[in-house]
Amino acid sequence: MNFEGHTSEKSEYKFNEVTSITGVKPYVLRFWETEFEEISPKINEDGDKFYSKTDLDKIKRIKALLFADKLSIPEAKLALCKELESIKVAEAVAETIAIEETGVSSVGQVTNLDTASKNVATQLSSLDMMKAALEQDLSEHQRVAYKSQINDQEVLKLVQAKKKLSSVLTKVNQIITDNQW
């Protein structure tokens, strides 16, 4: 079933809807959930996964980074992290600009424009400092990621080990349930 037309009107998506909308195979999406902490579906009592619009956007971006940009998983993680941090900084700057334009302080009290401008300048310099620190941290993470890249065969072994571990955990949980421990 194709859910492509329903993306704009929903706030939550089921697993099969996400795979259909994004074109990502179910086993790939499950693997990405283990690799990218940015994908965080909610799980109800029945074990059904529900993805937010933000999760859907992140999955689409991860797909583009891995398949279109041909990045490795560690490179895609860094790129996604960097993009998300840039978005946070942009939102903070937009909020600061809105404060400056309205002359409203962060606690909602009306101030004069000079005071608001000084607050904005202080916040912008703080944002610049945070941005520089983030860029330095990201460049350090990139250096570490390039040194610790693993090849496809090692990833395949990890996926197989994870499947075996999941199988063992499922059996342990079943034994616990059967014996009512």
C-alpha atoms as one frame of an Amber mdcrd trajectory, in Angstrom:
protein
   0.000   0.000   0.000   1.334   3.418  -0.900   0.943   6.106   1.768   2.751
   8.810  -0.207  -0.246  11.171  -0.350  -0.891  11.202   3.401   2.334  12.797
   4.621   1.133  16.362   5.141  -1.999  15.658   7.147  -0.692  13.303   9.839
   1.425  13.850  12.919   2.245  10.165  13.549   3.011   7.310  11.181   3.040
   3.552  11.630   6.094   1.482  10.696   4.637   0.258   7.397   3.604   3.785
   6.441   7.142   5.070   7.036   8.687   2.331   4.909   6.226   3.055   2.114
   6.604   6.846   2.245  10.402   6.834   2.451  11.059   3.822   0.230  13.299
   2.354   2.937  13.033  -1.402   3.387  11.796  -2.540   6.826  15.025  -4.321
   7.795  17.042  -1.242   6.792  14.832   1.045   8.903  15.207  -1.298  11.894
  18.983  -1.223  11.453  19.016   2.587  11.160  17.056   2.816  14.414  19.963
   1.063  16.122  22.588   3.236  14.424  20.993   6.707  14.465  19.784   7.869
  17.866  17.991  10.713  16.080  15.292   8.241  14.976  13.160   7.713  18.058
   9.735   6.198  17.424   7.231   5.889  20.237   6.207   2.342  21.098   2.741
   1.651  22.503   1.708  -1.172  24.867   1.140  -3.526  21.922   4.687  -2.957
  20.660   3.596  -0.906  17.651   5.992   1.840  16.599   4.777   5.337  15.815
   7.041   7.847  14.078   6.659  11.625  14.240   6.860  13.935  11.230  10.344
  14.886  12.495  11.385  11.210  12.532  10.091  10.872   8.972  12.131  13.891
   7.855  15.255  12.530   9.557  14.809   9.133   7.876  14.498  10.825   4.482
  17.640  12.844   5.198  19.585   9.776   6.332  18.538   8.005   3.141  19.794
  10.949   1.080  23.099  11.083   2.967  23.728   7.356   2.574  22.419   6.717
  -0.925  22.548  10.028  -2.804  25.635  11.528  -1.144  27.219   8.055  -0.773
  28.432   8.690   2.771  29.372   5.910   5.161  27.285   5.493   8.306  29.816
   7.321  10.529  30.010  10.160   7.985  26.226  10.322   7.747  25.958  10.454
  11.551  28.329  13.405  11.653  26.612  15.198   8.796  23.182  14.710  10.362
  24.440  15.864  13.762  25.961  18.948  12.183  22.746  19.738  10.292  20.605
  19.354  13.417  22.928  21.628  15.397  22.772  24.224  12.599  18.981  24.098
  12.738  19.032  24.658  16.509  21.360  27.648  16.106  19.192  29.077  13.316
  16.076  28.723  15.492  17.829  30.495  18.370  18.899  33.328  16.063  15.372
  33.625  14.655  13.970  33.828  18.186  16.530  36.482  19.082  15.644  38.508
  15.995  11.954  38.265  16.884  12.776  39.604  20.351  14.711  42.478  18.811
  11.925  43.399  16.380   9.209  43.456  19.011  11.213  44.935  21.868   9.945
  42.126  24.107  12.333  40.528  26.588  12.629  36.767  26.975  10.256  36.850
  29.973   7.600  38.669  27.947   7.996  42.169  29.405   8.057  45.153  27.048
  11.371  46.989  27.111  12.782  49.831  25.110  14.450  49.021  21.794  17.949
  49.941  23.047  17.780  47.400  25.861  16.397  44.748  23.512  19.171  45.455
  21.000  21.852  45.111  23.688  20.313  41.803  24.795  20.258  40.590  21.204
  23.908  41.572  20.673  24.893  39.689  23.823  22.890  36.637  22.779  24.312
  36.715  19.248  27.891  36.852  20.536  27.069  33.922  22.831  25.597  32.077
  19.858  28.732  32.772  17.826  30.865  31.377  20.630  28.656  28.287  20.912
  28.735  27.829  17.144  32.544  28.014  17.102  32.751  25.493  19.939  30.335
  23.175  18.132  32.311  23.421  14.905  35.498  22.568  16.783  33.792  19.601
  18.471  32.395  18.409  15.142  35.771  18.605  13.439  37.253  16.552  16.302
  34.434  14.014  15.984  35.044  13.817  12.232  38.726  13.057  12.816  37.822
  10.333  15.307  35.153   8.885  12.992  37.532   8.666  10.040  40.041   6.822
  12.219  37.428   4.390  13.506  35.591   3.585  10.283  34.624  -0.026   9.906
  34.205  -1.846   6.646  31.020  -3.384   5.260  31.981  -6.894   6.284  32.383
  -5.815   9.919  28.977  -4.082   9.795  27.424  -7.261   8.426  28.976  -9.276
  11.280  27.612  -6.774  13.806  24.121  -6.998  12.296  24.250 -10.795  12.423
  25.446 -10.707  16.038  22.635  -8.321  16.904  20.066 -10.664  15.331  21.423
 -13.593  17.351  21.374 -11.534  20.535  17.796 -10.411  19.858  16.802 -14.041
  19.342  18.393 -15.062  22.643  16.736 -12.157  24.479  13.367 -13.096  23.002
  13.804 -16.667  24.230  14.864 -15.468  27.704  11.819 -13.176  27.894   9.580
 -16.059  26.825  11.046 -18.305  29.557  10.533 -15.535  32.128   6.930 -15.094
  30.993   6.230 -18.854  30.914   7.595 -19.362  34.429   6.054 -16.097  35.706
   9.347 -14.906  37.228
